[in-house]
Amino acid sequence: MASSFVRSAFATFATLTLLALIVAAQSLVPDETLATEPIAYSGDIGEPVDADQFSVTVQKVRFAETVADKDGFGSSGPIEAHGVWLVATVRITSASAPLINVDAELVMDDGYVYSANGWLSNSLSGGLSTTLEAGIPVTGMLVFEVPEDRISAPVLQVNARESVDDRLSARADIDLGLSGAELDQRLSRPDERIDVPAPAKTS
């Protein structure tokens, strides 16, 4: 009788131990999204950020009340912002392979995220796709429509890749250096209009 009780208790203990080990093992398996999300490389405005698959430099950032395509294939008239337009001029170079997709987001320090506007055909992330050939720098603009009161220490995230699949692609996270009194001053004096030229190959 005692032997049967011991065997039963041991079996119960072994089962519970096995379940605990399974739960612990599952907790060590990374979430699929975390395991495949783009690999981030950080930097600041004005300096080249090497994101392995490409490099990018944010040359300047301006604010405007309206934006419009300039010449070329762009055909949109002035678009007035519900808030303000943040326009970043960037120079981007593919490292070794043609990159056919450029995406960008603005991430505020309170967690709000704004995607680049696709209404402008001339924008780097606009309606006309820009292919980045290996080793040839391209300069263009990324355009964001943002509520003025939401702009808070924004970080520009740029992702360039060979296909629409962004799993394990490279991403540059660039601190735009916009905060405090300087940000307030610039927001109080936005440009009336910024014309967005088509991306151009540069030396």
Secondary structure, 3 states (H helix, E strand, C coil): CHHHHHHHHHHHHHHHHHHHHHHHHHHHCCCHHHHHCCEEEEEECCCCEECCCEEEEEEEEEEEEEEEECCCCCCCCCEEEEEEEEEEEEEEEECCCCECEEEEEEECCCCCEEECCCCCCCCCCCCCCCCECECCCEEEEEEEEECHHHCCCCEEEEEEECCCCCCCCEEEEEECCCCHHHHHHHHHCCEEEEEECCCEECC
